[in-house]
Amino acid sequence: MPPSFNLSLAVKDLDTSEAFYGGILALPVERFLPGDQAPPLLLLPQGDACLLIREIAAAEAMHPGLLQNLHRHPLGVGISLEFTVDSLTPIRRQLERTNWPILYELEDRQFEREELWVHDPDGYLVILHREPKEAKEVDENRGPG
């Protein structure tokens, strides 16, 4: 079984996060109901990794000793989430259409690297980047293993 990695984020409102990640950023977001009486969460699969997004209240209820008083601390401090996308143009347009502030834009023509930096609704830094075409072709031509 290949290794996998999951990262859990606590957010104030699941619907707001779903609208941001799935609607504005157009990332693959799945709403998941883990079982009887368990609160829903969002899944953002990324290769062998998965970002899990839970509401603060649900996270504290599940693990009160570990996450006690999570709502008293600023979210997102020191964490950045980086996503590779095929194109930044539609995401940039959607951010502009919704008046979502773009913190930083980078276009490095020498290395064909483009980035957009934004904060999500809870203050987590999200870095979106377009991978150079050559790197994609090398990965596709390399094949498995």
MITIMI-414657 format. One record per residue: x, y, z of N, C-alpha, C, O in turn; chain. Coordinates in nm, 2 decimals. Last residue first. Example, Ala and Ser with C-alpha at 12.3 -4.5 7.8 and 13.67 -1.06 7.14 Angstrom:
2
{{1.28,-0.22,0.71},{1.37,-0.11,0.71},{1.29,0.00,0.79},{1.34,0.11,0.80},A}
{{1.32,-0.57,0.78},{1.23,-0.45,0.78},{1.32,-0.33,0.78},{1.42,-0.33,0.85},A}
***
This chain:
145
{{0.70,0.42,-1.15},{0.82,0.36,-1.09},{0.95,0.41,-1.14},{1.05,0.37,-1.09},A}
{{0.53,0.48,-1.45},{0.53,0.44,-1.32},{0.67,0.39,-1.28},{0.75,0.34,-1.36},A}
{{0.64,0.76,-1.66},{0.57,0.64,-1.64},{0.58,0.60,-1.49},{0.65,0.67,-1.41},A}
{{0.77,0.97,-1.80},{0.85,0.88,-1.71},{0.77,0.75,-1.68},{0.84,0.65,-1.68},A}
{{0.59,1.12,-1.93},{0.67,1.03,-2.01},{0.75,0.93,-1.93},{0.79,0.83,-1.97},A}
{{0.48,1.27,-1.72},{0.39,1.19,-1.80},{0.47,1.08,-1.88},{0.43,0.97,-1.89},A}
{{0.71,1.42,-1.63},{0.64,1.32,-1.54},{0.55,1.23,-1.62},{0.55,1.11,-1.58},A}
{{0.76,1.56,-1.87},{0.86,1.47,-1.81},{0.80,1.37,-1.72},{0.82,1.25,-1.74},A}
{{0.53,1.72,-1.89},{0.56,1.63,-1.99},{0.66,1.52,-1.94},{0.65,1.40,-1.98},A}
{{0.55,1.88,-1.65},{0.44,1.78,-1.67},{0.47,1.68,-1.77},{0.44,1.56,-1.75},A}
{{0.78,2.02,-1.71},{0.78,1.93,-1.60},{0.67,1.83,-1.61},{0.68,1.71,-1.57},A}
{{0.69,2.17,-1.93},{0.80,2.07,-1.95},{0.80,1.97,-1.83},{0.82,1.85,-1.86},A}
{{0.50,2.35,-1.82},{0.46,2.24,-1.92},{0.57,2.13,-1.93},{0.53,2.02,-1.94},A}
{{0.52,2.41,-1.47},{0.57,2.43,-1.61},{0.53,2.32,-1.70},{0.53,2.20,-1.65},A}
{{0.22,2.44,-1.28},{0.34,2.37,-1.31},{0.39,2.40,-1.45},{0.31,2.40,-1.54},A}
{{0.09,2.71,-1.10},{0.09,2.63,-1.23},{0.22,2.57,-1.25},{0.32,2.64,-1.25},A}
{{-0.02,2.72,-0.77},{0.08,2.74,-0.87},{0.05,2.65,-0.99},{0.00,2.54,-0.98},A}
{{-0.14,2.88,-0.49},{-0.18,2.81,-0.61},{-0.07,2.83,-0.71},{-0.03,2.94,-0.73},A}
{{-0.14,2.88,-0.15},{-0.06,2.91,-0.26},{-0.10,2.82,-0.38},{-0.09,2.70,-0.37},A}
{{-0.30,3.01,0.12},{-0.32,2.91,0.01},{-0.23,2.96,-0.10},{-0.25,3.08,-0.15},A}
{{-0.30,3.04,0.47},{-0.23,3.08,0.34},{-0.25,2.97,0.24},{-0.21,2.86,0.26},A}
{{-0.59,3.07,0.66},{-0.48,2.98,0.62},{-0.43,3.04,0.48},{-0.51,3.08,0.40},A}
{{-0.80,3.23,0.74},{-0.66,3.29,0.75},{-0.55,3.19,0.71},{-0.43,3.23,0.73},A}
{{-1.05,3.15,0.68},{-1.00,3.13,0.82},{-0.86,3.18,0.84},{-0.80,3.16,0.95},A}
{{-1.09,3.18,0.41},{-1.18,3.25,0.50},{-1.13,3.24,0.65},{-1.17,3.33,0.73},A}
{{-0.74,3.19,0.29},{-0.88,3.14,0.29},{-0.96,3.21,0.40},{-0.91,3.30,0.47},A}
{{-0.54,3.43,0.12},{-0.58,3.37,0.25},{-0.72,3.31,0.23},{-0.80,3.37,0.17},A}
{{-0.33,3.36,-0.16},{-0.45,3.42,-0.10},{-0.46,3.36,0.04},{-0.41,3.25,0.07},A}
{{-0.11,3.39,-0.43},{-0.12,3.36,-0.29},{-0.25,3.43,-0.23},{-0.27,3.55,-0.26},A}
{{-0.03,3.23,-0.73},{-0.12,3.32,-0.66},{-0.12,3.29,-0.52},{-0.13,3.17,-0.48},A}
{{0.24,3.19,-0.96},{0.18,3.16,-0.83},{0.08,3.27,-0.80},{0.09,3.38,-0.84},A}
{{0.42,3.03,-1.22},{0.32,3.13,-1.18},{0.26,3.09,-1.05},{0.24,2.97,-1.03},A}
{{0.71,2.96,-1.40},{0.64,2.94,-1.27},{0.55,3.06,-1.25},{0.59,3.17,-1.25},A}
{{0.91,2.94,-1.59},{0.77,2.92,-1.62},{0.69,2.89,-1.50},{0.61,2.79,-1.50},A}
{{1.16,3.02,-1.54},{1.13,2.89,-1.49},{0.98,2.85,-1.52},{0.94,2.75,-1.47},A}
{{1.15,3.28,-1.66},{1.26,3.19,-1.68},{1.23,3.05,-1.65},{1.27,2.95,-1.72},A}
{{0.92,3.40,-1.57},{0.92,3.35,-1.70},{1.04,3.26,-1.73},{1.02,3.16,-1.81},A}
{{0.74,3.40,-1.30},{0.88,3.38,-1.33},{0.89,3.32,-1.47},{0.88,3.20,-1.48},A}
{{0.52,3.58,-1.14},{0.53,3.52,-1.28},{0.68,3.52,-1.31},{0.74,3.62,-1.34},A}
{{0.31,3.59,-0.86},{0.45,3.57,-0.91},{0.44,3.52,-1.05},{0.36,3.42,-1.08},A}
{{0.13,3.78,-0.64},{0.13,3.72,-0.76},{0.27,3.71,-0.81},{0.35,3.80,-0.80},A}
{{-0.04,3.81,-0.33},{0.08,3.81,-0.40},{0.07,3.73,-0.53},{0.00,3.63,-0.54},A}
{{-0.30,3.82,-0.23},{-0.19,3.88,-0.15},{-0.07,3.90,-0.23},{0.01,3.99,-0.21},A}
{{-0.61,3.91,-0.34},{-0.49,3.84,-0.38},{-0.37,3.90,-0.31},{-0.34,4.02,-0.32},A}
{{-0.93,3.92,-0.20},{-0.79,3.98,-0.21},{-0.68,3.88,-0.24},{-0.67,3.78,-0.18},A}
{{-1.21,3.88,-0.39},{-1.13,3.82,-0.29},{-0.99,3.87,-0.30},{-0.93,3.87,-0.41},A}
{{-1.42,3.97,-0.55},{-1.35,4.07,-0.47},{-1.27,4.00,-0.36},{-1.25,4.06,-0.25},A}
{{-1.53,3.79,-0.72},{-1.58,3.79,-0.58},{-1.51,3.88,-0.49},{-1.53,3.89,-0.37},A}
{{-1.38,3.85,-0.94},{-1.52,3.86,-0.95},{-1.58,3.86,-0.81},{-1.68,3.93,-0.79},A}
{{-1.12,3.78,-0.86},{-1.15,3.92,-0.89},{-1.30,3.94,-0.89},{-1.35,4.04,-0.84},A}
{{-1.15,3.50,-0.83},{-1.11,3.58,-0.72},{-1.14,3.73,-0.74},{-1.20,3.79,-0.65},A}
{{-1.21,3.44,-1.10},{-1.31,3.42,-1.00},{-1.28,3.49,-0.87},{-1.37,3.55,-0.80},A}
{{-0.97,3.51,-1.22},{-1.09,3.58,-1.26},{-1.20,3.56,-1.15},{-1.27,3.66,-1.12},A}
{{-0.79,3.33,-1.10},{-0.77,3.47,-1.08},{-0.90,3.55,-1.11},{-0.94,3.64,-1.04},A}
{{-0.90,3.09,-1.20},{-0.90,3.12,-1.06},{-0.89,3.27,-1.03},{-0.96,3.32,-0.94},A}
{{-0.85,3.11,-1.48},{-0.99,3.11,-1.43},{-1.00,3.14,-1.28},{-1.10,3.19,-1.23},A}
{{-0.55,3.14,-1.46},{-0.64,3.24,-1.52},{-0.78,3.23,-1.47},{-0.84,3.33,-1.42},A}
{{-0.40,2.93,-1.38},{-0.44,3.02,-1.28},{-0.54,3.13,-1.33},{-0.60,3.19,-1.25},A}
{{-0.43,2.58,-1.46},{-0.43,2.72,-1.51},{-0.47,2.81,-1.39},{-0.56,2.78,-1.32},A}
{{-0.39,2.35,-1.32},{-0.36,2.35,-1.46},{-0.34,2.50,-1.51},{-0.26,2.53,-1.60},A}
{{-0.23,2.36,-1.00},{-0.34,2.37,-1.08},{-0.30,2.38,-1.23},{-0.19,2.42,-1.26},A}
{{-0.12,2.26,-0.69},{-0.09,2.27,-0.83},{-0.21,2.27,-0.91},{-0.30,2.18,-0.89},A}
{{-0.13,2.42,-0.38},{-0.20,2.33,-0.47},{-0.15,2.36,-0.61},{-0.13,2.48,-0.65},A}
{{-0.03,2.44,-0.04},{0.01,2.47,-0.18},{-0.06,2.37,-0.27},{-0.06,2.24,-0.25},A}
{{-0.08,2.61,0.25},{-0.13,2.50,0.17},{-0.10,2.53,0.02},{-0.14,2.63,-0.03},A}
{{0.09,2.70,0.54},{0.05,2.73,0.41},{0.02,2.60,0.33},{0.08,2.50,0.36},A}
{{0.09,2.82,0.87},{0.05,2.71,0.78},{0.03,2.77,0.64},{-0.04,2.87,0.62},A}
{{0.12,3.04,1.05},{0.23,2.95,1.02},{0.21,2.83,0.93},{0.29,2.75,0.91},A}
{{-0.21,3.05,1.14},{-0.08,3.11,1.16},{0.03,3.00,1.14},{0.03,2.90,1.20},A}
{{-0.47,2.95,1.11},{-0.39,2.97,0.99},{-0.25,3.02,1.02},{-0.17,3.03,0.92},A}
{{-0.65,3.12,1.36},{-0.63,3.00,1.28},{-0.53,3.04,1.17},{-0.52,3.16,1.13},A}
{{-0.58,3.24,1.69},{-0.60,3.27,1.55},{-0.57,3.14,1.46},{-0.47,3.07,1.49},A}
{{-0.77,3.09,1.96},{-0.64,3.12,1.89},{-0.67,3.15,1.75},{-0.76,3.10,1.69},A}
{{-1.01,3.01,2.05},{-0.95,3.13,2.12},{-0.82,3.17,2.05},{-0.77,3.28,2.08},A}
{{-1.09,2.78,1.94},{-1.15,2.90,1.89},{-1.09,3.02,1.95},{-1.12,3.13,1.90},A}
{{-0.97,2.58,2.10},{-0.91,2.61,1.97},{-0.97,2.74,1.91},{-0.89,2.82,1.85},A}
{{-1.03,2.49,2.35},{-1.02,2.63,2.33},{-0.96,2.67,2.20},{-0.89,2.77,2.19},A}
{{-0.89,2.17,2.31},{-0.97,2.26,2.40},{-0.93,2.41,2.37},{-0.82,2.44,2.36},A}
{{-0.78,1.96,2.17},{-0.82,2.09,2.10},{-0.90,2.19,2.18},{-0.96,2.28,2.13},A}
{{-0.74,1.76,2.35},{-0.63,1.80,2.26},{-0.66,1.94,2.20},{-0.57,2.02,2.19},A}
{{-0.97,1.73,2.49},{-0.85,1.75,2.57},{-0.74,1.81,2.48},{-0.66,1.89,2.52},A}
{{-1.17,1.68,2.29},{-1.18,1.80,2.38},{-1.04,1.83,2.45},{-1.01,1.94,2.47},A}
{{-1.23,1.57,2.02},{-1.10,1.56,2.09},{-1.09,1.68,2.19},{-1.00,1.76,2.17},A}
{{-1.49,1.61,1.93},{-1.43,1.48,1.91},{-1.30,1.46,2.00},{-1.28,1.35,2.05},A}
{{-1.53,1.88,1.99},{-1.62,1.78,2.05},{-1.56,1.64,2.04},{-1.57,1.56,2.13},A}
{{-1.34,2.00,1.84},{-1.33,2.01,1.98},{-1.41,1.91,2.05},{-1.37,1.85,2.15},A}
{{-1.44,1.95,1.58},{-1.31,1.90,1.62},{-1.29,1.90,1.77},{-1.24,1.81,1.83},A}
{{-1.69,2.08,1.59},{-1.69,1.94,1.57},{-1.55,1.88,1.62},{-1.55,1.77,1.68},A}
{{-1.60,2.35,1.62},{-1.69,2.29,1.72},{-1.69,2.13,1.71},{-1.68,2.07,1.82},A}
{{-1.46,2.39,1.38},{-1.39,2.39,1.51},{-1.48,2.32,1.62},{-1.42,2.24,1.69},A}
{{-1.53,2.16,1.11},{-1.56,2.28,1.19},{-1.50,2.27,1.33},{-1.48,2.16,1.38},A}
{{-1.26,2.04,0.90},{-1.37,2.02,1.00},{-1.40,2.15,1.07},{-1.32,2.24,1.08},A}
{{-1.11,1.90,0.63},{-1.16,2.03,0.69},{-1.28,2.00,0.77},{-1.38,1.95,0.73},A}
{{-0.83,1.74,0.51},{-0.96,1.72,0.58},{-0.99,1.85,0.65},{-0.91,1.91,0.72},A}
{{-0.66,1.66,0.23},{-0.68,1.77,0.32},{-0.82,1.75,0.38},{-0.92,1.74,0.31},A}
{{-0.45,1.40,0.15},{-0.59,1.44,0.16},{-0.60,1.55,0.26},{-0.55,1.53,0.37},A}
{{-0.22,1.24,-0.09},{-0.26,1.31,0.04},{-0.40,1.36,0.03},{-0.46,1.36,-0.07},A}
{{-0.16,1.13,-0.32},{-0.17,1.04,-0.21},{-0.20,1.11,-0.08},{-0.20,1.05,0.02},A}
{{-0.35,1.38,-0.48},{-0.26,1.27,-0.50},{-0.27,1.17,-0.39},{-0.38,1.12,-0.36},A}
{{-0.56,1.51,-0.29},{-0.44,1.57,-0.36},{-0.34,1.46,-0.38},{-0.25,1.45,-0.30},A}
{{-0.89,1.57,-0.19},{-0.79,1.48,-0.22},{-0.68,1.54,-0.31},{-0.72,1.62,-0.41},A}
{{-1.04,1.71,0.05},{-0.98,1.77,-0.07},{-0.87,1.67,-0.11},{-0.75,1.69,-0.06},A}
{{-1.34,1.68,0.22},{-1.22,1.61,0.18},{-1.17,1.68,0.05},{-1.25,1.71,-0.04},A}
{{-1.51,1.81,0.51},{-1.48,1.82,0.37},{-1.35,1.75,0.34},{-1.26,1.75,0.42},A}
{{-1.76,1.66,0.72},{-1.63,1.72,0.69},{-1.61,1.73,0.54},{-1.68,1.67,0.47},A}
{{-2.04,1.64,0.95},{-1.97,1.63,0.82},{-1.84,1.69,0.82},{-1.80,1.77,0.90},A}
{{-2.03,1.46,1.27},{-2.05,1.58,1.19},{-1.98,1.57,1.05},{-1.88,1.50,1.04},A}
{{-2.20,1.16,1.34},{-2.07,1.23,1.32},{-2.09,1.35,1.23},{-2.16,1.34,1.13},A}
{{-2.44,1.02,1.35},{-2.42,1.13,1.44},{-2.29,1.20,1.43},{-2.26,1.29,1.51},A}
{{-2.30,0.76,1.17},{-2.41,0.80,1.26},{-2.37,0.91,1.35},{-2.27,0.90,1.43},A}
{{-2.04,0.90,0.95},{-2.12,0.79,1.01},{-2.23,0.85,1.10},{-2.25,0.97,1.10},A}
{{-1.91,1.09,0.80},{-1.83,0.98,0.84},{-1.92,0.87,0.91},{-1.88,0.75,0.91},A}
{{-1.98,1.24,0.51},{-2.05,1.21,0.64},{-1.99,1.08,0.69},{-2.02,0.98,0.64},A}
{{-1.82,1.49,0.32},{-1.82,1.35,0.36},{-1.89,1.34,0.50},{-1.87,1.42,0.59},A}
{{-1.80,1.66,0.02},{-1.85,1.66,0.15},{-1.87,1.52,0.20},{-1.93,1.44,0.13},A}
{{-1.51,1.72,-0.16},{-1.62,1.63,-0.14},{-1.67,1.65,0.00},{-1.59,1.66,0.10},A}
{{-1.36,1.92,-0.41},{-1.40,1.91,-0.27},{-1.52,1.81,-0.26},{-1.61,1.82,-0.34},A}
{{-1.11,2.01,-0.62},{-1.20,1.89,-0.60},{-1.24,1.88,-0.45},{-1.15,1.83,-0.37},A}
{{-1.12,2.37,-0.67},{-1.05,2.24,-0.63},{-1.15,2.13,-0.61},{-1.27,2.16,-0.58},A}
{{-1.21,2.63,-0.73},{-1.24,2.51,-0.82},{-1.15,2.39,-0.80},{-1.12,2.32,-0.89},A}
{{-1.19,2.86,-0.58},{-1.06,2.80,-0.63},{-1.08,2.68,-0.73},{-0.99,2.64,-0.79},A}
{{-1.47,2.91,-0.55},{-1.38,3.01,-0.60},{-1.25,2.95,-0.66},{-1.21,2.99,-0.77},A}
{{-1.58,2.64,-0.48},{-1.64,2.74,-0.57},{-1.54,2.83,-0.63},{-1.53,2.84,-0.75},A}
{{-1.41,2.49,-0.32},{-1.47,2.43,-0.43},{-1.52,2.53,-0.53},{-1.51,2.51,-0.66},A}
{{-1.30,2.68,-0.14},{-1.21,2.58,-0.20},{-1.28,2.52,-0.33},{-1.21,2.51,-0.43},A}
{{-1.54,2.85,-0.08},{-1.41,2.90,-0.11},{-1.33,2.80,-0.19},{-1.28,2.83,-0.31},A}
{{-1.74,2.67,-0.01},{-1.77,2.77,-0.12},{-1.63,2.83,-0.17},{-1.62,2.85,-0.29},A}
{{-1.62,2.53,0.20},{-1.66,2.46,0.08},{-1.68,2.56,-0.04},{-1.64,2.53,-0.15},A}
{{-1.60,2.74,0.39},{-1.48,2.68,0.33},{-1.51,2.60,0.20},{-1.43,2.61,0.11},A}
{{-1.88,2.79,0.43},{-1.79,2.89,0.38},{-1.66,2.84,0.32},{-1.62,2.88,0.21},A}
{{-1.95,2.54,0.54},{-2.01,2.59,0.41},{-1.93,2.70,0.35},{-1.91,2.70,0.23},A}
{{-1.81,2.53,0.78},{-1.78,2.43,0.67},{-1.83,2.48,0.54},{-1.77,2.46,0.44},A}
{{-1.66,2.78,0.97},{-1.78,2.74,0.90},{-1.75,2.65,0.78},{-1.68,2.69,0.69},A}
{{-1.41,2.78,1.09},{-1.52,2.84,1.16},{-1.65,2.78,1.10},{-1.75,2.75,1.17},A}
{{-1.19,2.49,1.09},{-1.25,2.61,1.03},{-1.37,2.66,1.11},{-1.44,2.58,1.18},A}
{{-0.90,2.30,1.11},{-1.02,2.35,1.18},{-1.07,2.48,1.12},{-0.98,2.57,1.10},A}
{{-0.76,2.05,0.91},{-0.78,2.19,0.94},{-0.91,2.22,1.01},{-1.01,2.16,0.98},A}
{{-0.54,1.78,0.88},{-0.68,1.83,0.92},{-0.67,1.98,0.95},{-0.58,2.02,1.02},A}
{{-0.40,1.58,0.63},{-0.38,1.70,0.71},{-0.52,1.75,0.75},{-0.61,1.77,0.66},A}
{{-0.26,1.28,0.55},{-0.38,1.35,0.57},{-0.34,1.47,0.66},{-0.27,1.46,0.76},A}
{{-0.09,1.07,0.32},{-0.07,1.18,0.42},{-0.20,1.26,0.43},{-0.26,1.30,0.33},A}
{{0.04,0.75,0.25},{-0.05,0.86,0.23},{-0.03,0.96,0.35},{0.03,0.92,0.45},A}
{{0.23,0.50,0.06},{0.21,0.59,0.18},{0.11,0.70,0.15},{0.09,0.74,0.03},A}
{{0.06,0.22,-0.09},{0.15,0.34,-0.10},{0.12,0.43,0.02},{0.01,0.43,0.08},A}
{{0.08,-0.12,0.00},{0.00,0.00,0.00},{0.09,0.12,0.00},{0.18,0.14,0.08},A}
***
